[in-house]
Amino acid sequence: MPKDCISYQKSGYFSKLIVDYLDEKPEIQALYNRFPRIENFGAQIEEKANNFKIENRLILAEALNNQNKKFPISAATQTNIELLKSEKTFTITTGHQLNLFSGPAYFIYKIASIINLCKQLKQKYSNYNFVPIYWMATEDHDFEEINHFHLKNQNLKWEKESFGPVGRLSTEGLETVFKEFSDLLGIGETDDYLKELFKNTYLEHTKLADATRFLANELFTSEGLVIIDGDDKNLKSLFAPFVKDELINQKSFAEVSKTITQLKEYEVQVNPREINLFYIEDNLRERIIFEKNMYKVNNTEIEFSETEILEELKNSPEKFSPNVILRPVYQEVILPNLAYIGGGGEIAYWLELKNNFETQKVTFPILMVRNSFVIASEKQKSKLDKLGLSFEELFLSEHELLNQKTIEFSNIKIDFSEQKETLRKQFSELLKIAEQTDKSFIGAVKAQEAKQIKGLENLEKRLLRAEKKVHFEKLNRITKIQNQLFPNGKLQERISNFSAFYSEEFVNEIISQSNPLKTQFKLITI
């Protein structure tokens, strides 16, 4: 499959913080542990090995076996779960929400990135084992973010009321979405497979967490992917000492706030709270707040004294859920993890957390930006070639792209820079004369210069508009192909569901094209 590339830094789709991170700017090097290079993983392995208990491995493996009891996982996945008991085994992790039918396509790209990196690490560090981990965000509560997916210009939406952690949500009501999805698809082996996959995922499982686990297992069945649900009493027991510390000492707020003061020229992704924990039950997920010497569950009548809340933590650790500030700490406490792979927004908030990790005495993982792709059909790629349109040009705004291509297509030079420079030279001579007379004449000369430069700029714009009319048909074809690959001026991977591109080889192709050690968008032709 032919492909083209553009670096993340040149793409225009990443924040200044992420661009500076990828460029290894000295001013932010204190925000991370090690930069993501293959040779840096040796030291990361050593550090994590010295800071991860064998008992945690055994509890982790037991929890994963319990979570997968109801699922026909592959032999590769079962082997990887058993390997986690070994001190020679480490993980590479990504996390994602429980989006309906995986949501936008970058869900696939995230998991492909961790799988590919595990394979690269095994080649480099053959004495160790590397396990790809998908962390399901089962304790999130924002249902509106996950209850839909986009296919063929249609937004398929699950209409339902939701309270509490989404992983515990019943899949009731998805029959309607299944019918809408089936009606959108055509006839053929691939479409039949997708219909069956949706049906088996959501109509054969009663909880959203179970459905999502089934879907990810099916899509990556041969890759040894291990899926973890943090909403687990035994895993939360490992994290309980950190929850206690957060309740009593509230260190996270101070440490993350300290980091934020260092990010003055950057946009802050997340802000800490005094207590970065939720209290959860089946239909409840609310912040824990401390008021008048009592721990209260926001928007409820539930409250605890210090003694009572610590007793609740001891008896029911599963009821305490970390927010975005503490969830990464929870992840790194229970996993022998080396690296976290995520999108630009995720890595931006991880870059706020290193101080807190150091205070908690938890190893900070290597941070990596996931792979990104634009998927084009053979027909679309052919159109790009015929139009002389490069992959890099597609990342321009429509306005910039059309201006650039009009100048390129035109037989006329649509650039009056030379004329403007000549004009400036002429007025420079006039200014010399003006300086010899009344000062009011200097102002008149400068005003006339500005007026004439502006006149040339307006003529330049009018000439560009005239040439756009001459090349209208070709420019219209460019606009159409750009809108197909960047729907509504947005990244395809953040809009389109994987089913829009799916074939039997799609997932394997994405895995083979992935390489999170190379930070670039790729165009893949299918």
C-alpha positions in Angstrom: 0.0 0.0 0.0 1.5 3.4 -1.0 1.7 6.0 1.7 2.8 9.6 2.4 3.9 11.2 5.6 3.9 14.5 7.4 5.4 15.2 10.9 3.1 16.0 13.8 5.0 19.2 14.2 4.2 20.4 10.7 0.6 19.1 10.7 -0.9 22.1 12.6 -3.1 19.7 14.7 -1.0 19.6 17.8 -0.7 22.2 20.7 2.5 24.1 21.3 3.2 22.0 24.3 3.2 18.8 22.3 5.2 20.3 19.5 7.8 21.5 22.0 7.8 18.0 23.7 8.4 16.3 20.4 11.1 18.8 19.6 12.7 18.1 23.0 12.7 21.8 23.9 14.9 22.3 27.1 12.3 24.3 28.9 10.0 21.4 29.3 12.4 18.5 29.8 11.7 18.6 33.6 8.1 17.5 32.8 9.0 14.0 31.7 11.2 11.1 32.7 12.7 9.8 29.5 12.1 10.8 25.9 10.6 8.0 23.7 13.6 6.4 22.0 14.1 2.7 21.8 17.4 2.9 23.6 15.8 4.7 26.6 13.7 1.7 27.4 16.6 -0.2 29.0 16.8 2.3 31.8 13.0 2.5 32.1 12.9 -1.3 32.5 15.5 -1.2 35.2 13.7 1.6 37.1 10.3 0.0 36.9 11.7 -3.4 37.9 13.1 -1.9 41.1 9.9 -0.2 41.9 7.2 -2.9 41.3 6.4 -5.6 43.8 6.0 -9.3 42.8 2.8 -9.4 44.9 1.2 -6.8 42.7 2.0 -9.0 39.7 0.2 -11.9 41.2 -2.9 -9.9 42.2 -2.9 -8.3 38.7 -2.8 -11.7 36.9 -5.5 -13.1 39.2 -7.7 -10.0 38.6 -7.3 -10.3 34.8 -8.1 -14.0 34.8 -11.3 -13.2 36.8 -12.2 -10.4 34.4 -11.8 -12.7 31.4 -13.6 -15.7 32.7 -16.7 -15.1 30.6 -14.8 -14.4 27.4 -13.2 -16.7 24.8 -9.9 -14.9 24.8 -7.1 -16.0 22.4 -4.2 -18.3 23.5 -1.9 -15.3 22.9 -3.8 -13.1 25.4 -4.0 -15.9 28.0 -0.2 -16.4 27.6 0.4 -12.7 28.1 -1.7 -12.7 31.3 0.4 -15.5 32.7 3.6 -13.8 31.7 2.6 -10.8 33.8 3.5 -12.9 36.9 7.1 -12.9 35.7 9.5 -10.1 36.8 10.8 -10.2 33.2 7.4 -8.9 31.8 6.4 -5.3 31.3 3.5 -3.6 29.7 2.8 -0.8 27.2 -0.5 0.8 27.9 -3.1 2.9 26.1 -6.5 3.9 27.5 -9.8 4.9 25.9 -13.4 5.5 26.6 -16.1 2.9 26.0 -17.3 4.6 22.8 -20.2 2.9 21.0 -18.7 0.5 18.4 -15.3 2.0 19.3 -16.3 5.6 18.2 -13.8 7.4 16.0 -11.2 5.3 14.1 -8.3 6.5 16.3 -9.4 3.8 18.9 -7.9 1.3 16.5 -4.8 3.4 15.9 -4.2 3.7 19.7 -4.2 -0.1 20.2 -2.2 -0.7 17.0 0.4 1.6 18.4 0.9 -0.3 21.6 1.0 -3.7 19.8 3.6 -2.5 17.3 5.8 -1.0 20.1 5.7 -4.3 22.0 7.0 -6.1 19.0 9.8 -3.5 18.5 10.8 -3.8 22.2 10.9 -7.6 22.0 13.4 -7.3 19.1 15.6 -4.9 21.0 15.3 -6.4 24.5 14.8 -10.1 23.8 15.3 -11.2 27.4 12.1 -9.5 28.4 8.4 -9.8 27.5 6.2 -6.9 26.5 2.4 -7.0 26.8 0.0 -4.6 25.1 -2.6 -3.3 27.6 -5.9 -1.5 26.7 -7.2 0.3 29.8 -11.0 0.6 29.5 -12.2 3.9 31.0 -15.1 2.1 32.7 -15.4 4.6 35.5 -16.0 7.6 33.3 -19.4 9.2 33.5 -19.8 11.4 30.5 -22.2 9.3 28.5 -22.7 12.0 25.8 -19.1 11.6 24.7 -19.5 7.9 24.0 -23.1 7.2 23.0 -22.6 7.7 19.2 -20.5 7.0 16.2 -20.3 8.4 12.7 -20.7 6.4 9.5 -21.6 7.5 5.9 -22.5 11.0 7.0 -24.9 9.6 9.6 -24.5 10.0 13.4 -25.8 6.8 15.0 -26.8 7.6 18.5 -27.8 5.5 21.5 -30.6 7.4 23.3 -30.5 6.5 26.9 -30.3 8.1 30.4 -27.1 7.4 32.2 -25.9 7.8 35.8 -22.8 6.5 37.4 -19.8 4.7 35.8 -20.5 3.9 32.2 -18.9 0.5 32.4 -21.7 -0.7 34.5 -24.3 0.7 32.1 -26.9 -1.8 30.7 -26.8 -2.3 26.9 -30.5 -2.1 26.8 -31.8 -0.1 23.9 -29.1 -0.8 21.4 -31.4 -2.9 19.2 -32.5 0.4 17.6 -28.9 1.4 16.8 -28.2 -2.1 15.4 -31.1 -1.7 13.0 -30.0 1.8 11.9 -26.4 0.4 11.5 -27.6 -2.6 9.5 -29.7 -0.4 7.2 -26.7 1.8 6.4 -24.5 -1.2 5.4 -24.8 -2.9 2.1 -24.7 -6.6 1.0 -21.5 -8.6 1.1 -19.2 -10.5 3.2 -17.6 -7.5 4.9 -20.9 -5.8 5.7 -22.3 -9.1 7.0 -19.3 -9.5 9.3 -19.7 -5.9 10.7 -23.4 -6.5 11.3 -22.7 -9.7 13.1 -19.9 -8.1 15.1 -22.2 -5.3 16.3 -24.9 -7.8 17.2 -22.5 -10.1 19.1 -20.9 -7.1 20.9 -24.0 -5.3 22.1 -27.0 -7.6 21.9 -25.2 -10.6 23.5 -23.7 -8.7 26.4 -25.7 -6.9 29.1 -23.0 -4.4 30.4 -21.1 -1.8 28.3 -17.8 -2.9 29.8 -18.3 -6.5 28.8 -19.4 -5.4 25.3 -16.4 -3.2 24.8 -14.0 -6.0 26.0 -15.6 -8.4 23.5 -15.3 -5.9 20.7 -11.6 -5.2 21.3 -10.8 -8.9 21.7 -12.5 -9.6 18.4 -10.7 -6.9 16.5 -7.2 -7.8 17.9 -7.8 -11.5 18.5 -4.3 -12.7 17.4 -2.2 -9.9 18.9 -2.2 -10.9 22.6 -4.0 -7.7 23.7 -4.8 -7.7 27.4 -7.8 -5.6 28.4 -8.1 -4.3 31.9 -11.0 -2.9 33.8 -9.9 -0.7 36.7 -13.3 -1.0 38.3 -12.1 -4.0 40.3 -12.1 -4.5 44.1 -8.8 -6.4 44.2 -7.0 -3.9 42.0 -8.4 -1.0 44.0 -7.0 -2.7 47.1 -3.5 -2.2 45.7 -4.3 1.5 45.2 -6.0 2.0 48.6 -2.9 3.4 50.4 -2.7 6.1 47.7 -6.4 6.9 48.1 -5.9 7.2 51.9 -3.0 9.6 51.3 -5.1 11.7 48.9 -8.0 11.9 51.4 -5.8 12.8 54.4 -2.9 14.8 52.9 -4.2 16.0 49.5 -0.7 16.1 48.0 -1.8 15.8 44.4 -3.3 19.3 44.4 -0.1 20.9 45.6 2.2 19.0 43.3 0.2 19.4 40.1 -0.5 23.1 40.9 3.3 23.5 41.2 3.8 22.1 37.7 1.1 24.3 36.3 3.0 27.4 37.4 5.8 26.2 35.1 3.4 26.0 32.1 2.8 29.8 31.7 3.2 29.9 27.9 1.2 26.7 27.4 -2.5 25.9 27.6 -3.2 23.9 30.7 -5.1 20.7 29.9 -6.5 19.8 33.3 -6.6 21.4 36.8 -6.4 19.4 40.0 -8.9 19.5 42.8 -8.3 19.5 46.5 -9.4 15.8 46.5 -9.0 14.1 43.2 -11.4 11.2 43.9 -15.0 10.2 43.1 -17.3 8.1 45.1 -19.0 5.6 42.9 -21.9 3.1 43.0 -24.0 1.7 40.2 -25.9 4.9 39.6 -23.6 7.3 41.2 -20.3 9.0 40.4 -19.8 12.2 42.4 -16.7 14.1 43.7 -15.6 13.7 47.3 -15.2 17.1 48.9 -13.9 18.1 52.4 -16.1 20.6 54.2 -16.3 21.4 57.9 -14.2 18.5 58.9 -16.4 16.1 57.0 -15.9 14.1 53.8 -19.0 14.7 51.6 -20.2 13.1 48.4 -21.1 16.1 46.2 -24.8 16.4 45.3 -25.9 13.8 47.8 -26.6 13.4 51.5 -23.7 11.0 51.9 -21.0 12.1 54.3 -18.2 10.6 56.4 -16.0 11.5 59.3 -12.3 10.8 58.8 -12.6 7.5 60.7 -15.7 6.5 58.8 -14.3 7.2 55.3 -11.1 5.3 56.1 -13.2 2.4 57.3 -15.3 2.6 54.1 -12.1 2.6 52.0 -10.8 -0.5 53.9 -14.1 -2.4 53.4 -15.1 -1.1 49.9 -12.1 0.2 48.0 -14.0 -0.3 44.8 -16.2 2.7 45.7 -13.3 5.1 45.4 -12.5 6.2 41.8 -9.6 8.4 40.8 -10.2 11.4 38.6 -8.0 12.4 35.6 -5.2 13.5 37.9 -5.0 10.3 39.9 -6.1 7.7 37.3 -2.6 7.6 35.8 -1.1 7.0 39.2 -3.6 4.1 39.8 -2.6 2.7 36.4 1.1 2.8 37.2 0.6 1.3 40.6 -1.1 -1.8 39.4 0.7 -2.3 36.1 4.5 -3.1 35.5 4.2 -0.4 32.8 6.9 1.3 30.8 5.1 3.7 28.5 1.7 5.3 28.0 0.6 5.9 24.4 -2.1 8.5 23.9 -3.3 11.4 21.8 -1.9 14.9 22.0 -4.5 16.0 24.6 -3.7 13.0 26.8 0.0 13.4 26.7 -0.5 17.1 27.5 -2.2 16.3 30.8 0.3 13.6 31.6 3.1 16.2 31.3 1.5 18.0 34.3 1.8 14.9 36.5 5.5 14.0 37.0 6.0 16.0 40.2 3.0 14.1 41.7 4.4 10.8 40.6 7.7 11.6 42.3 6.0 12.6 45.5 3.9 9.3 45.4 7.2 7.4 44.7 5.7 5.8 41.6 7.8 5.4 38.4 6.7 7.9 35.7 6.3 6.2 32.4 7.7 7.2 29.0 5.1 9.3 27.2 4.4 8.6 23.5 2.0 10.2 21.0 -0.1 7.5 19.3 0.1 6.9 15.5 -2.3 8.8 13.2 -3.5 7.9 9.8 -5.6 9.3 6.9 -7.3 6.4 5.0 -7.8 6.9 1.3 -9.3 4.6 -1.3 -7.4 3.7 -4.5 -9.8 6.0 -6.4 -9.2 8.9 -4.0 -5.4 8.4 -4.2 -5.6 8.4 -8.0 -7.5 11.8 -7.8 -4.8 13.2 -5.5 -2.1 12.2 -8.0 -4.0 13.6 -11.0 -4.6 16.9 -9.2 -0.9 17.1 -8.2 -2.0 17.3 -4.6 0.5 16.2 -2.0 -0.4 14.7 1.3 1.2 17.6 3.2 -1.0 20.1 1.2 -4.1 18.4 2.5 -3.3 19.7 6.0 -3.6 23.3 4.9 -6.9 25.1 5.6 -9.2 25.1 2.5 -8.6 28.8 2.0 -4.8 28.4 2.1 -4.9 25.3 -0.1 -7.0 27.0 -2.8 -4.8 30.1 -2.8 -1.7 28.0 -3.1 -3.0 25.8 -5.9 -4.4 28.8 -7.8 -1.0 30.4 -7.8 0.5 27.1 -8.9 -2.0 26.5 -11.8 -1.9 30.1 -13.0 0.2 31.2 -16.0 0.2 34.7 -14.5 2.5 35.7 -11.6 0.0 36.4 -8.8 2.6 38.2 -6.6 3.2 41.9 -6.6 6.1 41.8 -4.2 8.5 43.3 -6.8 6.1 46.1 -7.6 5.6 46.8 -3.9 9.3 46.9 -3.4 9.8 49.3 -6.3 7.1 51.5 -4.9 8.8 51.5 -1.5 12.1 52.5 -3.1 10.3 55.4 -4.9 8.7 56.6 -1.7 12.0 56.3 0.1 13.4 58.9 -2.3 10.4 61.1 -1.8 10.8 60.9 2.0 14.4 62.3 1.6 12.9 65.3 -0.2 10.1 65.6 2.4 12.6 65.7 5.2 14.0 69.0 3.7 10.7 70.8 4.0 7.8 71.2 6.4 7.2 68.1 8.6 3.6 67.9 7.6 4.7 66.8 4.1 6.4 63.7 5.6 3.0 62.6 6.9 1.5 63.1 3.5 4.2 61.0 1.8 3.8 58.2 4.3 0.0 58.2 3.9 0.3 58.1 0.1 2.8 55.2 0.3 0.5 53.2 2.6 -2.5 53.9 0.3 -0.6 52.8 -2.9 0.8 49.6 -1.2 -2.8 48.8 0.0 -4.0 49.4 -3.6 -1.5 46.9 -4.9 -2.5 44.3 -2.3 -6.1 44.8 -3.3 -5.2 44.3 -6.9 -3.3 41.2 -6.0 -6.4 39.8 -4.2 -8.6 40.6 -7.1 -6.2 38.9 -9.5 -6.2 35.8 -7.3 -10.0 35.8 -7.3 -10.1 36.1 -11.1 -7.7 33.2 -11.5 -9.8 31.1 -9.1 -12.7 31.6 -11.6 -10.5 30.5 -14.4 -9.4 27.3 -12.6 -12.8 26.8 -10.8 -13.4 23.2 -12.0 -10.0 21.9 -10.9 -10.2 23.8 -7.6 -13.6 22.4 -6.9 -12.3 18.9 -7.4 -9.5 19.7 -4.8 -12.1 21.0 -2.3 -14.2 17.8 -2.7 -11.3 15.4 -2.2 -10.0 17.4 0.8 -13.5 17.4 2.4 -13.7 13.6 1.8 -10.4 13.0 3.6 -10.8 15.8 6.2 -14.6 15.8 6.9 -15.8 19.2 7.9 -12.2 20.4 8.1 -11.4 17.9 10.8 -9.1 14.9 11.1 -10.8 11.9 9.6 -9.7 9.7 12.5 -11.6 11.9 14.9 -14.9 11.6 12.9 -15.2 8.3 11.0 -15.7 5.0 12.5 -13.4 2.1 11.6 -16.3 0.3 9.9 -16.1 2.9 7.1 -12.7 1.4 6.0 -13.0 -2.1 7.3 -11.7 -5.1 5.3 -10.3 -8.4 6.5 -6.8 -7.0 6.4 -7.5 -3.5 7.8 -6.5 -4.1 11.4 -3.3 -6.0 10.4 -2.4 -3.2 7.9 -2.8 -0.5 10.6 -0.6 -2.5 13.0 2.1 -3.0 10.4 2.1 0.7 9.4 2.2 1.8 13.1 5.3 3.0 14.7 4.9 5.3 17.7 8.6 6.0 17.8 8.0 7.9 14.6 5.8 10.9 15.2 4.0 11.4 11.9 0.7 11.2 10.1 0.6 8.6 7.3 -1.7 8.4 4.3 -2.7 4.8 3.7 -4.4 3.6 0.6 -6.8 0.7 0.9 
